[in-house]
Amino acid sequence: MLLIAYHFPPVRVSSGLQRTLANTRYLPDAGWTPVVITANPRAYRDVDSGQLKDIPRGTAVHRCAALDTSRHLAVGGRYISWMALPDPWSSWVPFAVMRSLWEVKTKKIDIVWSTFPIASAHLIALIVTKITRLPWIADFRDSMTEDDYPTDKRKWSVYRWIEEKTIRHCRFAIFTTESAAAMYAARYPEEPSAKWQVIPNGYDETIFEEIETAIKTQPTAGNPLTILHGGVIYPSERDPTAFFDALKSLRDAEKITAETFQVKLRASGHDSVIRPMLEMRNLTDIVTLLPPLPFRKAVEEAFASDALLILQGKSCDHQIPAKLYEYFRAGKPILVLANSDGDTARTANEAGIRVTASLECKGSIQGLLEHFLAGPDNPDLTPTRDQVSRYSRKAGVLQLGRLAWRIIGCK
């Protein structure tokens, strides 16, 4: 199976990277040999060599020439906008297509798989499958376009064109939530219902077990109580305003202090936006903005925290942050700030987390925080292990393998 994915170790990005990495680890268990087409690390803004060891030995990984338009082709910080369409890394398209065609010619490639959120990966797969006539599984994960996304009109048009071509030509379109799959089924009603498939994100038990075993003898965290959010905080989709307002109210009521309660925002991606919000509320001694960590260190930090934080606004009701499943596996209380009707809160409920709050409602968030403070080990906030096990990465990859066998009419 040819795997076309821009993000692959040693790139340092959010948990979404683990989806492709898990394919290389577990596809052989489903009877498939993975061959990876990815970008040269030079194109990555941030790298972490630590996860290179997670690539199974013997896996064929082909790193194609690629540039980041905004860094490598800009003059005085400026560049021609069309050069960054469909994304700033589109320069890898011709090289990835040529390498893919060579792999198809020299190896027994039966199926092509490509993954978003880098749109050019689907474009590469489109070209390769049009030339070779190989079947194609398109992993969208989340929605590629919506009425107001991307916000740039020209980019939206290019994204929608790639999306439409991908939907028309792929055999299966995979999403991480039922709501996203239903959205696309309604958008493309002429496509067969069997095309829409759901494979949730998850956690890699092999990696988590290894880390958990290594840190078991370390002392557990004491006071102050520590809440961790790891990953990007988008100012609109994950607006922390109400959360910060709730913290300020608790502090004003002397229910929390800097000595008893701490919030870590790790790798927010928008520190310059968040810092003034904290300063305005006098929360800088309670909420700390921290730089990114390598993946394994980030998992260790989750295990060492007293609670983990999820932020998801109403506009993303049909999406689930990939980190939620990793938080499930950490076994810690999870403060889920998400719309009760959305997929994030619903999935948390199914995992045994019975109390959540709306990200947009200060009162709801304050109530959830007080509930946590009353009993940090409250089972209402902690996922149950028997429910969590179904979200292992291996289960998702085996499902992908079964879909691939369906295409070629075997097993």
Long-range contacts (C-beta under 8 A, 24 or more apart in sequence): 1-27, 1-32, 1-33, 1-34, 1-35, 1-109, 1-110, 1-111, 1-112, 1-113, 1-404, 2-35, 2-37, 2-100, 2-103, 2-104, 2-109, 2-111, 2-112, 2-113, 2-128, 2-134, 3-34, 3-35, 3-36, 3-37, 3-113, 3-114, 3-115, 4-37, 4-38, 4-96, 4-100, 4-112, 4-113, 4-114, 4-115, 4-121, 4-124, 4-125, 4-128, 5-36, 5-37, 5-38, 5-114, 5-115, 5-118, 5-121, 6-38, 6-39, 6-66, 6-89, 6-92, 6-118, 6-120, 6-121, 7-38, 7-118, 8-36, 8-38, 8-39, 8-61, 9-48, 9-49, 9-51, 9-52, 9-54, 9-55, 10-41, 10-44, 10-47, 10-48, 10-49, 10-50, 10-51, 10-52, 11-41, 11-44, 11-46, 11-47, 11-48, 12-44, 12-46, 12-47, 12-48, 12-292, 12-294, 12-295, 13-46, 14-231, 14-232, 14-322, 14-323, 15-201, 15-231, 15-321, 15-322, 15-323, 15-325, 15-326, 16-117, 16-141, 16-201, 16-322, 17-51, 17-295, 18-201, 18-203, 18-204, 18-295, 18-322, 18-393, 19-115, 19-139, 19-141, 19-201, 19-322, 19-393, 19-396, 20-115, 21-51, 21-54, 21-55, 21-204, 22-202, 22-204, 22-393, 22-394, 22-396, 22-397, 23-113, 23-397, 23-400, 24-55, 24-56, 24-59, 25-54, 25-56, 25-204, 25-206, 25-393, 25-394, 25-397, 26-393, 26-394, 26-397, 26-398, 26-401, 27-397, 27-400, 27-401, 28-56, 29-394, 29-397, 29-398, 29-401, 30-397, 30-398, 30-400, 30-401, 30-402, 30-404, 30-405, 31-401, 31-405, 31-411, 32-111, 32-401, 32-404, 34-59, 34-60, 35-60, 35-62, 35-103, 35-107, 35-109, 36-60, 36-61, 36-62, 37-62, 37-64, 37-96, 37-99, 37-100, 37-103, 37-124, 38-62, 38-63, 38-64, 39-63, 39-64, 39-66, 39-89, 39-92, 39-96, 40-64, 40-65, 40-66, 40-92, 42-66, 42-67, 43-67, 43-68, 43-72, 43-89, 43-91, 43-92, 44-68, 45-71, 46-292, 48-294, 48-295, 50-294, 50-295, 50-296, 50-297, 51-294, 51-295, 51-296, 54-207, 60-103, 60-107, 62-99, 62-103, 64-92, 64-95, 64-96, 64-99, 65-91, 65-92, 65-95, 66-91, 66-92, 66-95, 67-91, 67-92, 81-154, 82-154, 85-154, 85-155, 85-158, 86-119, 86-120, 86-123, 86-155, 86-158, 86-159, 86-162, 87-118, 87-119, 87-120, 89-118, 89-120, 90-120, 90-123, 92-120, 92-124, 93-120, 93-123, 93-124, 93-127, 96-124, 97-124, 97-127, 97-128, 100-124, 100-128, 101-128, 101-131, 101-132, 104-128, 104-132, 104-134, 109-134, 110-134, 110-135, 110-404, 110-408, 111-135, 111-136, 111-137, 111-404, 111-407, 111-408, 112-136, 112-137, 113-137, 113-138, 113-139, 113-400, 113-404, 114-138, 114-139, 115-139, 115-141, 116-140, 116-141, 116-142, 116-144, 117-141, 117-142, 119-144, 119-158, 119-159, 119-162, 122-162, 122-163, 122-166, 123-162, 125-166, 126-162, 126-165, 126-166, 126-169, 129-169, 130-169, 135-171, 135-407, 135-408, 136-169, 136-170, 136-171, 137-170, 137-171, 137-172, 137-174, 137-400, 137-403, 137-404, 137-407, 138-166, 138-167, 138-170, 138-172, 138-173, 138-174, 139-174, 139-199, 140-166, 140-173, 140-174, 140-175, 140-180, 140-184, 141-174, 141-175, 141-176, 141-201, 142-175, 142-176, 142-177, 142-180, 142-318, 142-319, 143-180, 143-183, 143-184, 143-318, 143-319, 167-191, 167-195, 170-195, 171-195, 171-407, 172-197, 172-403, 172-407, 173-197, 174-198, 174-199, 174-400, 174-403, 175-199, 176-200, 176-201, 176-319, 176-320, 176-322, 177-318, 177-319, 177-320, 177-343, 178-343, 179-317, 179-318, 179-342, 179-343, 180-318, 180-319, 183-318, 197-403, 199-396, 199-399, 199-400, 200-320, 200-325, 200-347, 200-391, 200-396, 201-320, 201-322, 201-324, 201-325, 201-391, 201-396, 202-325, 202-391, 202-392, 202-393, 202-395, 202-396, 203-325, 203-326, 203-328, 203-329, 203-391, 203-392, 203-393, 204-392, 204-393, 204-394, 205-329, 205-392, 205-393, 205-394, 207-295, 207-296, 207-299, 208-299, 208-326, 208-329, 208-330, 211-296, 211-299, 211-300, 211-303, 212-303, 215-300, 215-303, 215-304, 218-304, 220-304, 221-304, 221-305, 221-306, 223-259, 223-260, 224-258, 224-259, 224-260, 224-261, 224-262, 225-260, 225-261, 225-262, 225-306, 225-307, 225-373, 225-376, 226-262, 226-263, 226-264, 226-304, 226-305, 226-306, 226-307, 227-261, 227-262, 227-263, 227-264, 227-305, 227-306, 227-307, 227-308, 227-309, 227-335, 228-263, 228-264, 228-266, 228-301, 228-302, 228-305, 228-307, 228-308, 228-309, 229-263, 229-264, 229-265, 229-266, 229-268, 229-308, 229-309, 229-310, 229-311, 230-266, 230-267, 230-293, 230-298, 230-301, 230-302, 230-308, 230-323, 231-266, 231-267, 231-268, 231-269, 231-321, 231-323, 232-267, 232-268, 232-269, 232-270, 233-265, 233-268, 233-269, 233-270, 233-274, 233-311, 234-269, 234-270, 235-270, 235-273, 236-313, 236-315, 237-312, 237-313, 237-315, 237-316, 238-311, 238-312, 238-313, 238-316, 238-359, 239-311, 239-313, 239-359, 239-360, 240-274, 240-277, 240-311, 241-277, 242-337, 242-358, 242-359, 242-360, 242-361, 242-362, 242-365, 243-311, 243-337, 243-359, 243-365, 244-277, 244-278, 244-281, 244-283, 244-287, 245-281, 245-362, 245-365, 246-362, 246-363, 246-365, 246-366, 246-369, 247-281, 247-283, 247-286, 247-287, 247-369, 248-281, 248-282, 248-283, 249-362, 249-366, 250-366, 250-369, 250-370, 251-282, 251-283, 251-286, 255-370, 255-373, 256-286, 256-373, 257-286, 258-285, 258-286, 261-286, 261-373, 262-286, 262-287, 262-288, 263-287, 263-288, 263-309, 264-288, 264-290, 264-301, 264-305, 265-289, 265-290, 266-290, 266-291, 266-292, 266-293, 266-298, 266-301, 267-291, 267-292, 267-293, 267-298, 299-326, 299-330, 302-326, 302-327, 302-330, 302-332, 303-330, 303-332, 305-332, 306-332, 306-333, 306-376, 307-332, 307-333, 307-334, 307-335, 307-372, 307-376, 307-381, 308-332, 308-333, 308-334, 308-335, 309-334, 309-335, 309-337, 310-334, 310-335, 310-336, 310-337, 310-338, 310-344, 310-348, 311-337, 311-338, 311-359, 312-336, 312-337, 312-338, 312-339, 312-342, 312-344, 312-345, 312-359, 313-338, 313-339, 313-359, 313-360, 314-339, 314-342, 314-358, 314-359, 314-360, 316-342, 316-344, 317-341, 317-342, 317-343, 317-344, 318-342, 318-343, 319-343, 319-344, 320-344, 320-347, 324-348, 325-391, 327-383, 328-383, 328-388, 328-391, 329-388, 329-391, 331-382, 331-383, 331-385, 331-388, 332-382, 333-372, 333-376, 333-377, 333-378, 333-381, 333-382, 334-381, 334-382, 334-383, 335-368, 335-369, 335-372, 335-381, 337-365, 337-368, 348-383, 350-387, 351-383, 351-384, 351-387, 351-388, 351-391, 352-379, 352-382, 352-383, 352-384, 352-387, 353-380, 353-381, 353-382, 353-383, 354-380, 354-381, 355-380, 355-381
